[in-house]
Amino acid sequence: MTPSTLTVSSALGDYPVTVHAGVLTSAAASRSYLDELGPDHVVVADSRVLRLYPGSPWFLDESRVIPFTAHETAKTLDGVQALYQAFIDRRVRRSTTVVVVGGGIVQDAAGFACHTFLRGVNWWYLPTTLLAQGDSCIGAKTSLNHFTSKNILGVFARPGRVLVDPEVLATLTRVERASGCGELLKVSVMSGPEAFTAHAADLEAVLAADPDACARQIEAGLATKITYIEDDEFDRGRRQLLNYGHEFGHALEAATNFEVPHGLAVAIGVDFANRLSAGRGRATSDFVAKVAVVTRALVTDERVPRLRWAALLHHLARDKKRVGKDLTVVVAHGFGRMEKLTDVTPAEAREVAAGLPYVHFTDLGDAGAEGGTTG
Ligand SMILES: NC(=O)c1ccc[n+]([C@@H]2O[C@H](COP(=O)([O-])OP(=O)(O)OC[C@H]3O[C@@H](n4cnc5c(N)ncnc54)[C@H](O)[C@@H]3O)[C@@H](O)[C@H]2O)c1
């Protein structure tokens, strides 16, 4: 696999994203980047990745390495404070580059810490999950959770360089790769029928960590996302369509105390949004069914604990991108045909949610399902 680079134009400074097999693990593949980096750097690395790849050239000098445990409860101001202290202990200065290695959780926490420490230090990002490689590594967003409010704090902060090594996806579990596929499913539907068909055709190979299929889907995901972020980097208009699947998805994550992995929650949210669109007579049942086949392949029944609709609606109503008095949901009317709805009522959302096969709500049928807190 020959390395390929795309450059993301950003008001914060353009940055290259290079897909280079072996760049995390091989001395030969990483050499030119480590030379460019120089000695003034520290590495914030996902603890599990550190354990799995102890011989990585990026981890050889242990004194520079700051382990970070990837859990949603660490993607918080507390988690960031621990990073600030580690930066102070390792004498990070304005001239230091912080190399961030891990999935979206480490990216969000460390990206936020880099942006705010000393009013901003340079950072590079080596994404190690499918979700991070095919989606979150571009777009310059960093988000933190505040108690159970998902991604409610954050800054726009872009890495100086992104290096993607698809070979490390082999050590993820199948469920973690399925989670990455949830975000890739979302962008493939947004891109159009050809991209969706290609995604569905590659699905089994990606779940089995086939490096070529993974690289193809990563490049396809980034190619679609880049068109949205270069158009509207600061999320004031068209980029908000990328929230497709996320209103319901974030609410599902929060209402289950983050038991459902992010990308699986998004895949369910995509199906929710499609069914909503069909309920309004916009999407066809054929479109909904085609996409649902992929969601069904990703989400096995045991992934979603039983929960109360009241708890989910509580979080849906607090979605940070909600506009006006009703619920906001980005929907697809078909492949590549997106719309942001701002007039979804709790009753309409409830009716659609009741038809979802993956989620069992214990309180549907209660008259008072609109209030309540997490449960
Ligand atoms: N900033 C953004 O633009 C953006 C976009 C989408 C999602 N996100 C956020 O990303 C987070 C989800 O990130 P994620 O799905 O990348 O998962 P993650 O960071 O939670 O990692 C999932 C698990 O995989 C492990 N892991 C990471 N790389 C590994 C590897 N190569 N081999 C084996 N194990 C590995 C981690 O230790 C963790 O246990 C969510 O919090 C979501 O909100 C951010």
The ligand as an SDF file (V2000), in Angstrom:
LIG
                    3D

 44 48  0  0  0  0  0  0  0  0999 V2000
  -13.6140   15.0630   17.6680 N   0  0  0  0  0  0  0  0  0  0  0  0
  -14.4170   14.5850   16.7500 C   0  0  0  0  0  0  0  0  0  0  0  0
  -14.5650   15.1380   15.6550 O   0  0  0  0  0  0  0  0  0  0  0  0
  -15.1640   13.3080   17.0030 C   0  0  0  0  0  0  0  0  0  0  0  0
  -15.9090   12.7190   15.9660 C   0  0  0  0  0  0  0  0  0  0  0  0
  -16.5470   11.5010   16.2080 C   0  0  0  0  0  0  0  0  0  0  0  0
  -16.4560   10.9180   17.4610 C   0  0  0  0  0  0  0  0  0  0  0  0
  -15.7460   11.5330   18.4540 N   0  0  0  0  0  0  0  0  0  0  0  0
  -15.6500   10.9290   19.7840 C   0  0  0  0  0  0  0  0  0  0  0  0
  -14.8070    9.7860   19.7000 O   0  0  0  0  0  0  0  0  0  0  0  0
  -15.1190    8.9190   20.7970 C   0  0  0  0  0  0  0  0  0  0  0  0
  -15.1250    7.4820   20.3260 C   0  0  0  0  0  0  0  0  0  0  0  0
  -13.8510    7.1990   19.8520 O   0  0  0  0  0  0  0  0  0  0  0  0
  -13.4210    5.7950   19.2600 P   0  0  0  0  0  0  0  0  0  0  0  0
  -14.5760    5.0810   18.6970 O   0  0  0  0  0  0  0  0  0  0  0  0
  -12.2540    6.1010   18.4000 O   0  0  0  0  0  0  0  0  0  0  0  0
  -13.0440    4.9400   20.5040 O   0  0  0  0  0  0  0  0  0  0  0  0
  -12.1710    5.0580   21.8230 P   0  0  0  0  0  0  0  0  0  0  0  0
  -11.1890    6.1510   21.7650 O   0  0  0  0  0  0  0  0  0  0  0  0
  -13.1660    5.0070   22.9250 O   0  0  0  0  0  0  0  0  0  0  0  0
  -11.4230    3.6550   21.7790 O   0  0  0  0  0  0  0  0  0  0  0  0
  -12.1790    2.4550   21.8760 C   0  0  0  0  0  0  0  0  0  0  0  0
  -11.3620    1.3660   22.5390 C   0  0  0  0  0  0  0  0  0  0  0  0
  -10.3410    0.9310   21.6320 O   0  0  0  0  0  0  0  0  0  0  0  0
   -9.0740    0.9260   22.2960 C   0  0  0  0  0  0  0  0  0  0  0  0
   -8.1000    1.1000   21.2120 N   0  0  0  0  0  0  0  0  0  0  0  0
   -7.7980    2.2070   20.5210 C   0  0  0  0  0  0  0  0  0  0  0  0
   -7.0000    1.9010   19.4850 N   0  0  0  0  0  0  0  0  0  0  0  0
   -6.7710    0.5660   19.5420 C   0  0  0  0  0  0  0  0  0  0  0  0
   -6.0480   -0.3590   18.7270 C   0  0  0  0  0  0  0  0  0  0  0  0
   -5.4240    0.0090   17.6120 N   0  0  0  0  0  0  0  0  0  0  0  0
   -6.0550   -1.6660   19.0960 N   0  0  0  0  0  0  0  0  0  0  0  0
   -6.7300   -2.0840   20.1850 C   0  0  0  0  0  0  0  0  0  0  0  0
   -7.4350   -1.2620   20.9730 N   0  0  0  0  0  0  0  0  0  0  0  0
   -7.4640    0.0470   20.6470 C   0  0  0  0  0  0  0  0  0  0  0  0
   -9.1880    1.9850   23.3410 C   0  0  0  0  0  0  0  0  0  0  0  0
   -8.2930    1.7480   24.4060 O   0  0  0  0  0  0  0  0  0  0  0  0
  -10.6400    1.8050   23.7940 C   0  0  0  0  0  0  0  0  0  0  0  0
  -10.7190    0.7600   24.7320 O   0  0  0  0  0  0  0  0  0  0  0  0
  -16.4450    9.3700   21.3420 C   0  0  0  0  0  0  0  0  0  0  0  0
  -16.2360   10.0030   22.5880 O   0  0  0  0  0  0  0  0  0  0  0  0
  -16.9320   10.3890   20.3230 C   0  0  0  0  0  0  0  0  0  0  0  0
  -17.7370   11.3960   20.9020 O   0  0  0  0  0  0  0  0  0  0  0  0
  -15.0780   12.7000   18.2390 C   0  0  0  0  0  0  0  0  0  0  0  0
  1  2  1  0
  2  3  2  0
  2  4  1  0
  4  5  1  0
  4 44  2  0
  5  6  2  0
  6  7  1  0
  7  8  2  0
  8  9  1  0
  8 44  1  0
  9 10  1  0
  9 42  1  0
 10 11  1  0
 11 12  1  0
 11 40  1  0
 12 13  1  0
 13 14  1  0
 14 15  2  0
 14 16  1  0
 14 17  1  0
 17 18  1  0
 18 19  2  0
 18 20  1  0
 18 21  1  0
 21 22  1  0
 22 23  1  0
 23 24  1  0
 23 38  1  0
 24 25  1  0
 25 26  1  0
 25 36  1  0
 26 27  1  0
 26 35  1  0
 27 28  2  0
 28 29  1  0
 29 30  1  0
 29 35  2  0
 30 31  1  0
 30 32  2  0
 32 33  1  0
 33 34  2  0
 34 35  1  0
 36 37  1  0
 36 38  1  0
 38 39  1  0
 40 41  1  0
 40 42  1  0
 42 43  1  0
M  CHG  2   8   1  16  -1
M  END
$$$$
